[in-house]
Amino acid sequence: MIPVFKMPMGKGEVAILTTAVGGAMSNTTNKNLTDVYTDTWPDGITVDVNLEDFTRVWLTCLCCELEELEGEMEFIISDASKEVH
């Protein structure tokens, strides 16, 4: 398992503990955003990726070891977030 992953959020980024995620859902006002619920943020945080992309990263981190992904991991999240919260 990869213990931590980062997501774009507002004008910066957020690091999320892989095992702390309890659930995620599409943001109700913008389907390009995802509301993520964790042990750390039980009221949720909004990250600047759609639910499909968030789920892909999260499940990859849960199921794979970093060594397995070396040289093969394609970054699906751009570093430049254009969303404003």
MODELLER restraints for C-alpha pairs under 7 A, 6 or more apart:
rsr = mdl.restraints
at = mdl.atoms
rsr.add(forms.Gaussian(group=physical.xy_distance, feature=features.Distance(at['CA:1:A'], at['CA:61:A']), mean=5.59, stdev=0.5))
rsr.add(forms.Gaussian(group=physical.xy_distance, feature=features.Distance(at['CA:1:A'], at['CA:62:A']), mean=5.00, stdev=0.5))
rsr.add(forms.Gaussian(group=physical.xy_distance, feature=features.Distance(at['CA:1:A'], at['CA:63:A']), mean=5.77, stdev=0.5))
rsr.add(forms.Gaussian(group=physical.xy_distance, feature=features.Distance(at['CA:1:A'], at['CA:64:A']), mean=5.21, stdev=0.5))
rsr.add(forms.Gaussian(group=physical.xy_distance, feature=features.Distance(at['CA:1:A'], at['CA:65:A']), mean=4.94, stdev=0.5))
rsr.add(forms.Gaussian(group=physical.xy_distance, feature=features.Distance(at['CA:2:A'], at['CA:61:A']), mean=4.71, stdev=0.5))
rsr.add(forms.Gaussian(group=physical.xy_distance, feature=features.Distance(at['CA:2:A'], at['CA:62:A']), mean=6.45, stdev=0.5))
rsr.add(forms.Gaussian(group=physical.xy_distance, feature=features.Distance(at['CA:2:A'], at['CA:64:A']), mean=6.73, stdev=0.5))
rsr.add(forms.Gaussian(group=physical.xy_distance, feature=features.Distance(at['CA:2:A'], at['CA:65:A']), mean=5.82, stdev=0.5))
rsr.add(forms.Gaussian(group=physical.xy_distance, feature=features.Distance(at['CA:2:A'], at['CA:66:A']), mean=6.08, stdev=0.5))
rsr.add(forms.Gaussian(group=physical.xy_distance, feature=features.Distance(at['CA:3:A'], at['CA:17:A']), mean=5.87, stdev=0.5))
rsr.add(forms.Gaussian(group=physical.xy_distance, feature=features.Distance(at['CA:3:A'], at['CA:18:A']), mean=5.31, stdev=0.5))
rsr.add(forms.Gaussian(group=physical.xy_distance, feature=features.Distance(at['CA:4:A'], at['CA:15:A']), mean=6.47, stdev=0.5))
rsr.add(forms.Gaussian(group=physical.xy_distance, feature=features.Distance(at['CA:4:A'], at['CA:16:A']), mean=5.55, stdev=0.5))
rsr.add(forms.Gaussian(group=physical.xy_distance, feature=features.Distance(at['CA:4:A'], at['CA:17:A']), mean=4.56, stdev=0.5))
rsr.add(forms.Gaussian(group=physical.xy_distance, feature=features.Distance(at['CA:4:A'], at['CA:18:A']), mean=5.35, stdev=0.5))
rsr.add(forms.Gaussian(group=physical.xy_distance, feature=features.Distance(at['CA:5:A'], at['CA:15:A']), mean=5.62, stdev=0.5))
rsr.add(forms.Gaussian(group=physical.xy_distance, feature=features.Distance(at['CA:5:A'], at['CA:16:A']), mean=5.49, stdev=0.5))
rsr.add(forms.Gaussian(group=physical.xy_distance, feature=features.Distance(at['CA:5:A'], at['CA:17:A']), mean=6.68, stdev=0.5))
rsr.add(forms.Gaussian(group=physical.xy_distance, feature=features.Distance(at['CA:5:A'], at['CA:18:A']), mean=6.71, stdev=0.5))
rsr.add(forms.Gaussian(group=physical.xy_distance, feature=features.Distance(at['CA:6:A'], at['CA:13:A']), mean=6.55, stdev=0.5))
rsr.add(forms.Gaussian(group=physical.xy_distance, feature=features.Distance(at['CA:6:A'], at['CA:14:A']), mean=5.44, stdev=0.5))
rsr.add(forms.Gaussian(group=physical.xy_distance, feature=features.Distance(at['CA:6:A'], at['CA:15:A']), mean=4.28, stdev=0.5))
rsr.add(forms.Gaussian(group=physical.xy_distance, feature=features.Distance(at['CA:6:A'], at['CA:16:A']), mean=6.03, stdev=0.5))
rsr.add(forms.Gaussian(group=physical.xy_distance, feature=features.Distance(at['CA:7:A'], at['CA:13:A']), mean=5.52, stdev=0.5))
rsr.add(forms.Gaussian(group=physical.xy_distance, feature=features.Distance(at['CA:7:A'], at['CA:14:A']), mean=5.45, stdev=0.5))
rsr.add(forms.Gaussian(group=physical.xy_distance, feature=features.Distance(at['CA:7:A'], at['CA:15:A']), mean=6.58, stdev=0.5))
rsr.add(forms.Gaussian(group=physical.xy_distance, feature=features.Distance(at['CA:7:A'], at['CA:47:A']), mean=6.36, stdev=0.5))
rsr.add(forms.Gaussian(group=physical.xy_distance, feature=features.Distance(at['CA:8:A'], at['CA:14:A']), mean=6.37, stdev=0.5))
rsr.add(forms.Gaussian(group=physical.xy_distance, feature=features.Distance(at['CA:8:A'], at['CA:47:A']), mean=5.97, stdev=0.5))
rsr.add(forms.Gaussian(group=physical.xy_distance, feature=features.Distance(at['CA:8:A'], at['CA:48:A']), mean=5.42, stdev=0.5))
rsr.add(forms.Gaussian(group=physical.xy_distance, feature=features.Distance(at['CA:8:A'], at['CA:79:A']), mean=6.88, stdev=0.5))
rsr.add(forms.Gaussian(group=physical.xy_distance, feature=features.Distance(at['CA:8:A'], at['CA:81:A']), mean=6.07, stdev=0.5))
rsr.add(forms.Gaussian(group=physical.xy_distance, feature=features.Distance(at['CA:9:A'], at['CA:46:A']), mean=6.86, stdev=0.5))
rsr.add(forms.Gaussian(group=physical.xy_distance, feature=features.Distance(at['CA:9:A'], at['CA:47:A']), mean=4.75, stdev=0.5))
rsr.add(forms.Gaussian(group=physical.xy_distance, feature=features.Distance(at['CA:9:A'], at['CA:48:A']), mean=5.31, stdev=0.5))
rsr.add(forms.Gaussian(group=physical.xy_distance, feature=features.Distance(at['CA:10:A'], at['CA:48:A']), mean=6.98, stdev=0.5))
rsr.add(forms.Gaussian(group=physical.xy_distance, feature=features.Distance(at['CA:10:A'], at['CA:81:A']), mean=6.68, stdev=0.5))
rsr.add(forms.Gaussian(group=physical.xy_distance, feature=features.Distance(at['CA:10:A'], at['CA:83:A']), mean=5.73, stdev=0.5))
rsr.add(forms.Gaussian(group=physical.xy_distance, feature=features.Distance(at['CA:10:A'], at['CA:84:A']), mean=5.11, stdev=0.5))
rsr.add(forms.Gaussian(group=physical.xy_distance, feature=features.Distance(at['CA:10:A'], at['CA:85:A']), mean=5.72, stdev=0.5))
rsr.add(forms.Gaussian(group=physical.xy_distance, feature=features.Distance(at['CA:11:A'], at['CA:81:A']), mean=6.57, stdev=0.5))
rsr.add(forms.Gaussian(group=physical.xy_distance, feature=features.Distance(at['CA:18:A'], at['CA:58:A']), mean=6.63, stdev=0.5))
rsr.add(forms.Gaussian(group=physical.xy_distance, feature=features.Distance(at['CA:18:A'], at['CA:61:A']), mean=6.62, stdev=0.5))
rsr.add(forms.Gaussian(group=physical.xy_distance, feature=features.Distance(at['CA:18:A'], at['CA:62:A']), mean=6.58, stdev=0.5))
rsr.add(forms.Gaussian(group=physical.xy_distance, feature=features.Distance(at['CA:20:A'], at['CA:38:A']), mean=5.17, stdev=0.5))
rsr.add(forms.Gaussian(group=physical.xy_distance, feature=features.Distance(at['CA:20:A'], at['CA:39:A']), mean=5.35, stdev=0.5))
rsr.add(forms.Gaussian(group=physical.xy_distance, feature=features.Distance(at['CA:21:A'], at['CA:37:A']), mean=5.99, stdev=0.5))
rsr.add(forms.Gaussian(group=physical.xy_distance, feature=features.Distance(at['CA:21:A'], at['CA:38:A']), mean=4.34, stdev=0.5))
rsr.add(forms.Gaussian(group=physical.xy_distance, feature=features.Distance(at['CA:21:A'], at['CA:39:A']), mean=6.81, stdev=0.5))
rsr.add(forms.Gaussian(group=physical.xy_distance, feature=features.Distance(at['CA:22:A'], at['CA:37:A']), mean=5.61, stdev=0.5))
rsr.add(forms.Gaussian(group=physical.xy_distance, feature=features.Distance(at['CA:22:A'], at['CA:38:A']), mean=5.16, stdev=0.5))
rsr.add(forms.Gaussian(group=physical.xy_distance, feature=features.Distance(at['CA:23:A'], at['CA:36:A']), mean=6.12, stdev=0.5))
rsr.add(forms.Gaussian(group=physical.xy_distance, feature=features.Distance(at['CA:23:A'], at['CA:37:A']), mean=5.31, stdev=0.5))
rsr.add(forms.Gaussian(group=physical.xy_distance, feature=features.Distance(at['CA:24:A'], at['CA:34:A']), mean=6.62, stdev=0.5))
rsr.add(forms.Gaussian(group=physical.xy_distance, feature=features.Distance(at['CA:24:A'], at['CA:35:A']), mean=5.54, stdev=0.5))
rsr.add(forms.Gaussian(group=physical.xy_distance, feature=features.Distance(at['CA:24:A'], at['CA:36:A']), mean=4.37, stdev=0.5))
rsr.add(forms.Gaussian(group=physical.xy_distance, feature=features.Distance(at['CA:24:A'], at['CA:37:A']), mean=5.93, stdev=0.5))
rsr.add(forms.Gaussian(group=physical.xy_distance, feature=features.Distance(at['CA:25:A'], at['CA:34:A']), mean=5.70, stdev=0.5))
rsr.add(forms.Gaussian(group=physical.xy_distance, feature=features.Distance(at['CA:25:A'], at['CA:35:A']), mean=5.37, stdev=0.5))
rsr.add(forms.Gaussian(group=physical.xy_distance, feature=features.Distance(at['CA:25:A'], at['CA:36:A']), mean=6.70, stdev=0.5))
rsr.add(forms.Gaussian(group=physical.xy_distance, feature=features.Distance(at['CA:25:A'], at['CA:51:A']), mean=6.42, stdev=0.5))
rsr.add(forms.Gaussian(group=physical.xy_distance, feature=features.Distance(at['CA:26:A'], at['CA:33:A']), mean=6.23, stdev=0.5))
rsr.add(forms.Gaussian(group=physical.xy_distance, feature=features.Distance(at['CA:26:A'], at['CA:34:A']), mean=4.61, stdev=0.5))
rsr.add(forms.Gaussian(group=physical.xy_distance, feature=features.Distance(at['CA:26:A'], at['CA:35:A']), mean=6.08, stdev=0.5))
rsr.add(forms.Gaussian(group=physical.xy_distance, feature=features.Distance(at['CA:26:A'], at['CA:50:A']), mean=6.80, stdev=0.5))
rsr.add(forms.Gaussian(group=physical.xy_distance, feature=features.Distance(at['CA:26:A'], at['CA:51:A']), mean=5.57, stdev=0.5))
rsr.add(forms.Gaussian(group=physical.xy_distance, feature=features.Distance(at['CA:27:A'], at['CA:33:A']), mean=5.41, stdev=0.5))
rsr.add(forms.Gaussian(group=physical.xy_distance, feature=features.Distance(at['CA:27:A'], at['CA:34:A']), mean=5.06, stdev=0.5))
rsr.add(forms.Gaussian(group=physical.xy_distance, feature=features.Distance(at['CA:27:A'], at['CA:35:A']), mean=5.51, stdev=0.5))
rsr.add(forms.Gaussian(group=physical.xy_distance, feature=features.Distance(at['CA:31:A'], at['CA:50:A']), mean=6.28, stdev=0.5))
rsr.add(forms.Gaussian(group=physical.xy_distance, feature=features.Distance(at['CA:32:A'], at['CA:48:A']), mean=6.85, stdev=0.5))
rsr.add(forms.Gaussian(group=physical.xy_distance, feature=features.Distance(at['CA:32:A'], at['CA:49:A']), mean=5.69, stdev=0.5))
rsr.add(forms.Gaussian(group=physical.xy_distance, feature=features.Distance(at['CA:32:A'], at['CA:50:A']), mean=4.37, stdev=0.5))
rsr.add(forms.Gaussian(group=physical.xy_distance, feature=features.Distance(at['CA:33:A'], at['CA:46:A']), mean=6.51, stdev=0.5))
rsr.add(forms.Gaussian(group=physical.xy_distance, feature=features.Distance(at['CA:33:A'], at['CA:47:A']), mean=5.81, stdev=0.5))
rsr.add(forms.Gaussian(group=physical.xy_distance, feature=features.Distance(at['CA:33:A'], at['CA:48:A']), mean=4.87, stdev=0.5))
rsr.add(forms.Gaussian(group=physical.xy_distance, feature=features.Distance(at['CA:33:A'], at['CA:49:A']), mean=4.97, stdev=0.5))
rsr.add(forms.Gaussian(group=physical.xy_distance, feature=features.Distance(at['CA:33:A'], at['CA:50:A']), mean=4.90, stdev=0.5))
rsr.add(forms.Gaussian(group=physical.xy_distance, feature=features.Distance(at['CA:34:A'], at['CA:46:A']), mean=5.51, stdev=0.5))
rsr.add(forms.Gaussian(group=physical.xy_distance, feature=features.Distance(at['CA:34:A'], at['CA:47:A']), mean=5.41, stdev=0.5))
rsr.add(forms.Gaussian(group=physical.xy_distance, feature=features.Distance(at['CA:34:A'], at['CA:48:A']), mean=6.67, stdev=0.5))
rsr.add(forms.Gaussian(group=physical.xy_distance, feature=features.Distance(at['CA:34:A'], at['CA:49:A']), mean=6.06, stdev=0.5))
rsr.add(forms.Gaussian(group=physical.xy_distance, feature=features.Distance(at['CA:34:A'], at['CA:50:A']), mean=5.50, stdev=0.5))
rsr.add(forms.Gaussian(group=physical.xy_distance, feature=features.Distance(at['CA:34:A'], at['CA:51:A']), mean=5.40, stdev=0.5))
rsr.add(forms.Gaussian(group=physical.xy_distance, feature=features.Distance(at['CA:35:A'], at['CA:44:A']), mean=5.93, stdev=0.5))
rsr.add(forms.Gaussian(group=physical.xy_distance, feature=features.Distance(at['CA:35:A'], at['CA:45:A']), mean=5.49, stdev=0.5))
rsr.add(forms.Gaussian(group=physical.xy_distance, feature=features.Distance(at['CA:35:A'], at['CA:46:A']), mean=4.40, stdev=0.5))
rsr.add(forms.Gaussian(group=physical.xy_distance, feature=features.Distance(at['CA:35:A'], at['CA:47:A']), mean=6.45, stdev=0.5))
rsr.add(forms.Gaussian(group=physical.xy_distance, feature=features.Distance(at['CA:36:A'], at['CA:44:A']), mean=5.16, stdev=0.5))
rsr.add(forms.Gaussian(group=physical.xy_distance, feature=features.Distance(at['CA:36:A'], at['CA:45:A']), mean=5.32, stdev=0.5))
rsr.add(forms.Gaussian(group=physical.xy_distance, feature=features.Distance(at['CA:36:A'], at['CA:46:A']), mean=6.19, stdev=0.5))
rsr.add(forms.Gaussian(group=physical.xy_distance, feature=features.Distance(at['CA:37:A'], at['CA:43:A']), mean=6.48, stdev=0.5))
rsr.add(forms.Gaussian(group=physical.xy_distance, feature=features.Distance(at['CA:37:A'], at['CA:44:A']), mean=4.32, stdev=0.5))
rsr.add(forms.Gaussian(group=physical.xy_distance, feature=features.Distance(at['CA:37:A'], at['CA:45:A']), mean=6.66, stdev=0.5))
rsr.add(forms.Gaussian(group=physical.xy_distance, feature=features.Distance(at['CA:38:A'], at['CA:44:A']), mean=6.79, stdev=0.5))
rsr.add(forms.Gaussian(group=physical.xy_distance, feature=features.Distance(at['CA:48:A'], at['CA:81:A']), mean=6.68, stdev=0.5))
rsr.add(forms.Gaussian(group=physical.xy_distance, feature=features.Distance(at['CA:48:A'], at['CA:83:A']), mean=6.43, stdev=0.5))
